[in-house]
Amino acid sequence: MLSQSITKNSLLLAVFAIAAALTLAGSYLGTKDRIAAEIRKAEEKALLQIVPRERHDNSMLDDTLPAGADIAALGLRSEKRIYLARKNGRTVAAIIPVTARDGYSGDIDLIVGVNADGSVAGVRALSHKETPGLGDKVDLKKSDWVLSFEGKSLAENTWAVTKDGGEFDAFTGATITPRSVVAATKRVLEYAAANEAVLFGDES
């Protein structure tokens, strides 16, 4: 009698588990395309903040180059992509990922847009763990500080915070974070200059 009860309960549990698994699988299959579309939309929105649509006529999400963790200047922890913005087949800007590993609270993941003339198209922080109210001013949602990079170039600007003799303001009470972001942005410009032919060559 006891064994029959256990068998019955086991069967009911198994049926419940299968039903739950099928429900989850059905839900995933029904929404995965929509989720993928939303992720793609969010990625594109971030890129368009740096290189607006009127500056290019290609899909930056589909026109990329690999950026591996072996590129020391970029400091990446994993394989990422460089997005190219083209107009009439000519590359007008490249949006390059970089990780500042020397943030106050750890890695700061950024994307830096570099124009074909070597100037900064824009900088955005993708993720960080900087101190709220201090270091988190690298986030455009908290401060417009990252906009100060736009139009700057290696040849015409001094790449350091003012405390170190440069021209980029540090945050009140926080120097490590802006110092880290300034250095990372400079490394991207140097990388772009060293790889100009690859990044800004005509579309093949």
RODO-2510 file (C-alpha; in nm, 4 decimals, decimal comma):
residues 204
     n   res          X          Y          Z
     1     m     0,0000     0,0000     0,0000
     2     l     0,2803     0,2380     0,0946
     3     s     0,4780     0,1521    -0,2188
     4     q     0,1706     0,2188    -0,4354
     5     s     0,1288     0,5607    -0,2765
     6     i     0,4952     0,6466    -0,3342
     7     t     0,4738     0,5338    -0,6966
     8     k     0,1611     0,7417    -0,7539
     9     n     0,3195     1,0532    -0,6000
    10     s     0,6355     1,0013    -0,8033
    11     l     0,4349     0,9787    -1,1240
    12     l     0,2415     1,2934    -1,0364
    13     l     0,5660     1,4766    -0,9613
    14     a     0,7157     1,3614    -1,2896
    15     v     0,4095     1,4739    -1,4844
    16     f     0,4196     1,8107    -1,3089
    17     a     0,7905     1,8518    -1,3853
    18     i     0,7399     1,7673    -1,7523
    19     a     0,4468     2,0067    -1,7785
    20     a     0,6497     2,2848    -1,6169
    21     a     0,9446     2,2192    -1,8480
    22     l     0,7213     2,2258    -2,1557
    23     t     0,5604     2,5495    -2,0389
    24     l     0,8999     2,7157    -1,9858
    25     a     1,0292     2,5901    -2,3203
    26     g     0,7188     2,7167    -2,4968
    27     s     0,7486     3,0535    -2,3265
    28     y     1,1172     3,0817    -2,4240
    29     l     1,0552     2,9872    -2,7859
    30     g     0,7659     3,2297    -2,8042
    31     t     0,9659     3,5262    -2,6746
    32     k     1,3282     3,4644    -2,7785
    33     d     1,2951     3,6492    -3,1101
    34     r     1,1348     3,9454    -2,9364
    35     i     1,4058     3,9467    -2,6675
    36     a     1,6790     3,9312    -2,9325
    37     a     1,5151     4,2196    -3,1184
    38     e     1,5019     4,4274    -2,8005
    39     i     1,8689     4,3604    -2,7216
    40     r     1,9655     4,4579    -3,0745
    41     k     1,7565     4,7732    -3,0474
    42     a     1,9295     4,8688    -2,7192
    43     e     2,2747     4,8075    -2,8697
    44     e     2,1917     5,0180    -3,1723
    45     k     2,0596     5,2977    -2,9525
    46     a     2,3905     5,3101    -2,7624
    47     l     2,5892     5,3259    -3,0860
    48     l     2,3674     5,5971    -3,2296
    49     q     2,4364     5,8138    -2,9254
    50     i     2,7958     5,8311    -3,0464
    51     v     2,7502     5,8254    -3,4237
    52     p     2,4010     5,9496    -3,5124
    53     r     2,2104     5,8015    -3,8017
    54     e     2,2641     6,1010    -4,0329
    55     r     2,6396     6,0397    -4,0270
    56     h     2,6243     5,6894    -4,1762
    57     d     2,4175     5,4773    -4,4140
    58     n     2,5131     5,1270    -4,3033
    59     s     2,4019     4,9095    -4,0153
    60     m     2,6786     4,9418    -3,7563
    61     l     2,5547     4,6289    -3,5804
    62     d     2,6224     4,4267    -3,8955
    63     d     2,9486     4,5942    -3,9974
    64     t     3,2041     4,4921    -3,7391
    65     l     3,5589     4,3824    -3,6780
    66     p     3,6666     4,1460    -3,3989
    67     a     3,8346     4,2939    -3,0921
    68     g     4,0058     4,0252    -2,8930
    69     a     4,1235     4,0116    -2,5356
    70     d     4,4777     3,9830    -2,6740
    71     i     4,4827     4,3502    -2,7751
    72     a     4,6678     4,4933    -2,4757
    73     a     4,5736     4,8550    -2,5439
    74     l     4,2033     4,7794    -2,5129
    75     g     4,2260     4,5783    -2,1897
    76     l     3,9242     4,3642    -2,2782
    77     r     3,8356     4,0620    -2,0668
    78     s     3,6655     3,8807    -2,3536
    79     e     3,6100     3,8923    -2,7273
    80     k     3,4101     4,1960    -2,8363
    81     r     3,3371     4,3843    -3,1561
    82     i     3,4429     4,7109    -3,3148
    83     y     3,1499     4,8768    -3,4920
    84     l     3,2117     5,0661    -3,8145
    85     a     3,0027     5,3586    -3,9346
    86     r     3,0195     5,4091    -4,3106
    87     k     2,8831     5,6682    -4,5477
    88     n     2,8855     5,5856    -4,9197
    89     g     3,1278     5,3019    -4,8496
    90     r     3,3789     5,5131    -4,6599
    91     t     3,4339     5,4593    -4,2896
    92     v     3,3529     5,7799    -4,1051
    93     a     3,3965     5,6448    -3,7518
    94     a     3,4778     5,3322    -3,5550
    95     i     3,3264     5,2568    -3,2161
    96     i     3,5833     5,0661    -3,0160
    97     p     3,5318     4,8815    -2,6858
    98     v     3,7849     4,9322    -2,4078
    99     t     3,8055     4,8237    -2,0454
   100     a     3,9689     5,0509    -1,7894
   101     r     4,0954     4,7959    -1,5391
   102     d     4,2153     5,0584    -1,2954
   103     g     3,8863     5,2082    -1,1881
   104     y     3,8392     5,2815    -0,8186
   105     s     3,6048     4,9853    -0,7737
   106     g     3,7147     4,7631    -1,0601
   107     d     3,6670     4,7456    -1,4330
   108     i     3,4969     5,0238    -1,6248
   109     d     3,3693     4,9060    -1,9617
   110     l     3,3518     5,1794    -2,2210
   111     i     3,2930     5,2299    -2,5884
   112     v     3,4842     5,5074    -2,7598
   113     g     3,3884     5,6428    -3,0991
   114     v     3,6826     5,7574    -3,3089
   115     n     3,6271     5,9700    -3,6185
   116     a     3,8278     5,9064    -3,9351
   117     d     4,0313     6,2196    -3,8599
   118     g     4,1417     6,0706    -3,5274
   119     s     3,9191     6,2806    -3,3038
   120     v     3,6803     6,1436    -3,0438
   121     a     3,3219     6,1045    -3,1644
   122     g     3,2000     6,0156    -2,8182
   123     v     3,2565     5,8090    -2,5071
   124     r     2,9995     5,6071    -2,3136
   125     a     3,0330     5,3920    -2,0035
   126     l     2,8612     5,0572    -2,0525
   127     s     2,9193     4,9161    -1,7046
   128     h     3,1077     5,0038    -1,3880
   129     k     3,1012     4,9647    -1,0103
   130     e     3,2216     5,3115    -0,9207
   131     t     3,1062     5,4821    -0,6035
   132     p     2,7553     5,6282    -0,6286
   133     g     2,7665     6,0060    -0,6097
   134     l     3,1397     6,0195    -0,6916
   135     g     3,2889     5,7876    -0,9518
   136     d     2,9573     5,7063    -1,1147
   137     k     2,9715     6,0445    -1,2881
   138     v     3,1334     5,8578    -1,5773
   139     d     2,7787     5,7503    -1,6548
   140     l     2,5965     5,9978    -1,8783
   141     k     2,2828     5,9367    -1,6731
   142     k     2,4621     6,0915    -1,3746
   143     s     2,6746     6,3604    -1,5343
   144     d     2,7675     6,5045    -1,8735
   145     w     3,1384     6,4677    -1,7949
   146     v     3,1999     6,2096    -2,0725
   147     l     3,0841     6,4655    -2,3278
   148     s     3,4042     6,6611    -2,2586
   149     f     3,5955     6,4107    -2,4730
   150     e     3,4092     6,4879    -2,7930
   151     g     3,6282     6,6396    -3,0617
   152     k     3,9513     6,5824    -2,8683
   153     s     4,2496     6,4299    -3,0462
   154     l     4,5938     6,2979    -2,9619
   155     a     4,7741     6,5760    -3,1442
   156     e     4,5843     6,8717    -3,0040
   157     n     4,5053     6,7801    -2,6455
   158     t     4,6838     6,6916    -2,3229
   159     w     4,5541     6,3543    -2,2099
   160     a     4,5492     6,3691    -1,8324
   161     v     4,3276     6,5095    -1,5596
   162     t     4,3999     6,8635    -1,4463
   163     k     4,5553     6,7351    -1,1231
   164     d     4,8196     6,5609    -1,3358
   165     g     4,8765     6,8609    -1,5599
   166     g     4,6207     6,7686    -1,8226
   167     e     4,3022     6,9345    -1,9362
   168     f     4,0303     6,6971    -1,8229
   169     d     3,8501     6,7861    -1,5021
   170     a     3,8374     6,5321    -1,2230
   171     f     3,5252     6,4881    -1,0148
   172     t     3,5101     6,6570    -0,6781
   173     g     3,6363     6,3954    -0,4330
   174     a     3,7233     6,1420    -0,7014
   175     t     4,0358     6,1430    -0,9132
   176     i     4,1036     5,7752    -0,9735
   177     t     3,7940     5,7155    -1,1853
   178     p     3,8364     6,0083    -1,4270
   179     r     4,2095     5,9395    -1,4490
   180     s     4,1292     5,5822    -1,5486
   181     v     3,8744     5,6837    -1,8126
   182     v     4,1006     5,9519    -1,9618
   183     a     4,3829     5,6993    -1,9927
   184     a     4,1549     5,4355    -2,1486
   185     t     4,0200     5,6827    -2,4030
   186     k     4,3722     5,7876    -2,4940
   187     r     4,4683     5,4221    -2,5449
   188     v     4,1794     5,3811    -2,7870
   189     l     4,2956     5,6814    -2,9890
   190     e     4,6460     5,5378    -2,9994
   191     y     4,5086     5,1997    -3,1068
   192     a     4,3002     5,3648    -3,3796
   193     a     4,6011     5,5597    -3,5054
   194     a     4,8138     5,2451    -3,5168
   195     n     4,5404     5,0542    -3,7021
   196     e     4,4127     5,3338    -3,9249
   197     a     4,4306     5,1335    -4,2473
   198     v     4,2240     4,8480    -4,1035
   199     l     3,9655     5,0647    -3,9323
   200     f     3,9223     5,3400    -4,1866
   201     g     4,0003     5,1694    -4,5147
   202     d     3,7281     5,1659    -4,7784
   203     e     3,4611     4,8996    -4,7675
   204     s     3,5828     4,5882    -4,9514
***
